[in-house]
């Protein structure tokens, strides 16, 4: 999914204080759906972020991971698994590993995210929901679950050598006054891309019988690139509390990246018209 964007117009989005300030001293709850190519690096990266945030006086992160897949031989080396992990559940394997390494108590759910779990998203207490999956159906379920809520919805996706990260909101997030022009409602991946079903039909990430076949379908470091930009965007949200970009497009073949600015003009060019007005300083 490649889009040309104009950077002439940028607005601010101030991240919810429930994330930046974490009032009450409780860690910010994050729900990650998918522990494979993109999800695996997110788990270890979020563990590092947790300790960095605590060093800065923030209570850190509490992570729950959902994935029903088991580690296959084709995952060894390409993803964060060894031969000893083959046959184990991906979420349990990776969460257990970071819990032991960092002394955490994060939770793994070895199951597929299905329609019946959508209602649990809001009840989970999560502030950020991240999808790192290779199917549109799960994204649609999460989109319906967060719509109308104060949750943030981050999606990671990739093809063979391109990828994207998009951070959206379920509804309007109140913005502070006297901070210039701000936008409280960020579009999600499903707001901006209406042809995801077509993308899903392409055989970029389909099942494969071995590492060589998997590498022909997906380059070795595309997941690392996508997850790194996703983690950096979350880090900026936590540390600065203010964003001017809410996503990025990555192309390893051309060695180029393009940020997705917080800009109604860009969104309209991509086919989405903001519902919420722009909050301006009083």
N, C-alpha and C positions, 0 to 999 in steps of 0.2 A: 504494500500500500504506500505509494509514493505521491506526495503532494508538494507543489510549490507554494510557499507561503510568503506573504509580504510582512516585513518587519517594521514598516513605517509607523504602525499604530500599535502601542502596547499599553495595557492597563495592569493594575495591580490586583492581586487577590491575597487578602490577609487570611491565613489559615486559622481555623477554629481554635479559640483559646483552650478548648478541651484537649487539644493535641499539643499545642505549643507550651502551655503552662501546666497542663495535667494537674488541675486543682485537686486537692485532697491527698496528694502524694501517692496516687496509684499509677502504676505503669499504664501506658496507652495500649489498649487491646487491638491487635491486628489479626485479621483472618486471612490466611493464604490458601488459595485453592489451586493445587497443583504442586508437585514436588519433583518434577522432571528436569528437563533441560534448562528452563528459565527459573523454575521454582527452587531447584536445588541451590544455586548460587544466592538466591534471595534469602534463604534460611541462614546460611553462614554469614552473609553480609548484614542481616538484621541483628544477628548476635553481636557482631562487632559494633554496630550502631548503638545497641543497648548499652554497652559498656562505655562508649564515647559519651552518650547522653548523660549517663550517671556521673561521669567525671565532670560534667558541666553543671551538675546540680539538678538535672531532670530525673524523674523516677524511672525513666526507661520504657521498655517495651515488653509486653506479654503477648506471645505468639501462639496461635493455634493453626495447625496445618491439616488440610484435608486432601487425601489422595487414595484411591482404591487400587492403583496399579502396583504390580510387583516388579522388582528389578529383573531385567532380562539380560542375556549375554551381550546384546547390542548396545546396552546402556553403559557397560563397563568402559571406563576411560573417557568416553564422550561426555558422560555426566559424572557426578561426584560419587561414583560407586566402584567398588572393587569386585573381584571374582567371588570373594567370600560373601558378598551381599546378594548374589543372584538367588532369586526366590523369595527374598524378604520384601515386605511392604515398603515402598519408597518413603512415605511420610514417617513411619515408625523408625526406619533406618536412619534418616537424616536428623530427625528431631532428637532421637536418643543420643546420637553422636554429639550434637552441640550441647545438649544437656550435660553430658559427661565432661566435655571439654571445658565448658564455661561455668558449670555449676548452676545451670538454669532448671526451671521446672515447666518448660513449655510442653504443649500438648499436641499429640498426633492422633488423627482420626482415620483409620484405614478403611475408608469407604468412598464410593463415588458420590459426588454432589448431585442430588436429584431434586425433583420438583418439591418433594416433601420437606427438604431442608431449607428452602428459601425463607420460610417463616422464621427459622432459627437465626437467620443472619441478624435481624434487628434485635432479637432477644439475647443475643450473645454478648452484648455490651461492646462489640467491636466499633472502633471509630474509623478504621480503614479496612476495606476489603480489597484484596489483590487477587486477580485471576492470572494464572500462568498455565493456561490450558491450550489444547490444540483443536477445540471444537466450539462452534458458535452457540450450541444449545446451552452450555453452562454459562457463557457470558450473558445470554438472554435471561436466564433464571436469576443471576445476580443483579442484572440491570433492573428487573422487576422488583427484586427484593429491596434494593436501595432507593428506588425512585420515591420521591416525596419525603425522604429522611434527611438527616444531617450527616449522613455517612459520606466518606470519600471512597471512590471506586477507581482503583488503578488497574489497568490492563496491560499485560505484556504479550506481544505476539511477534512471530517472525516467519519468514519464508526461508529459502535456501541460504541467501546471503544478505537479506534485508530484514529489518525489524522496526518495531515502533513501541513506544511507551506513552500511554495517555492517562492522565489523572483527571477525573471528573468528580462532580458532586451530585448527590441524590436530589438536592433542592438548593434553595438560596441559603447561603451562609452569611450572617450579618457581618457587615463591614464597618470598621471604625470611621468616624468623621474626621475631617481636617487632615487627611492623609492623601489628598489628591484623588484622582478618578480611580475608583475601585469597582470590581465586578464580583458579585457574590455567588454566581451560578456558573460552574464550569461544565461544558459538555463532556459526556463520556464517549468511549469508543463507539458505542452503538448509536449515539446521537450524530456523530460525525461520519460514520461509515455505514451506509445502508446496503452495501453489497457484500457483507461478510459471508453470506451463504455461498456466493460465487467463489470467494477466496478459499473457503473450506474445501471445495471440490478439487482444488489443485493438490497434487500428491507430494507436497513438500515434507510432511511430517508423518506420513503413513507408517504402518508397521513394517518392520524389516527383519530379516533373518540373521543379520550379522553386522559388525561394525563397518565393514567396507561399503555395504549397501546403504547403511544409514548415512554415511558420510557423503555418498553421492546425492542424497536427498537433502542434506543439511550440512553446511560447512561447520568445521570444528568449533570455531570461536564466536559464532553469531549469538549463541545463548549468553556467553560471557559479556559480550558487548551490550546486549539488551538489558541484562540484569544490572550491569554497572551503572548505566544511565538511570535506570529505575531507582536504584539505591541512592544515587546522588540527588535525584529530585526529591526523594523523601527526606534525605539529610538536610537539604536546603529548606524544606518545609518546617522541619523540627527546629533547626538552628536559627534561621532568620525569621521564620513566621510569616514571610511574605514572598509571593511568587510573581514573576512577570512572564514566565513560560510554564505550561502545564503538560508538556510532552516533548518528545523528540523522535525524529525519524533517522534511522541508521542504515547505511549502505556500505557493507564491507568491500564490495566489488569496486566501488569508486573511491573508497576511503573518505566518504563525506557523511556529515551529519547535519540535520536541519532541525532547529528547535520549533516547537509549536507554540507561538506566542498567545498570550491572553488578549485576544483581539476579535471583536464582533465582525470586523471586515473579513478576516481570514476565515472565521467560522461560516459566514455566509457564502464565501467562495467554495467552501466544502459542503454546502447544502444544509447548514443548520442556522436557524434564526433564533437568537437569544430570546427567551421568554421574559427573563427578568431585566429590569431597567438597570442602567449603570448608576451606581451610587456616587454622587459627587460630594466633594467637601462642602460643608455648610458655609 
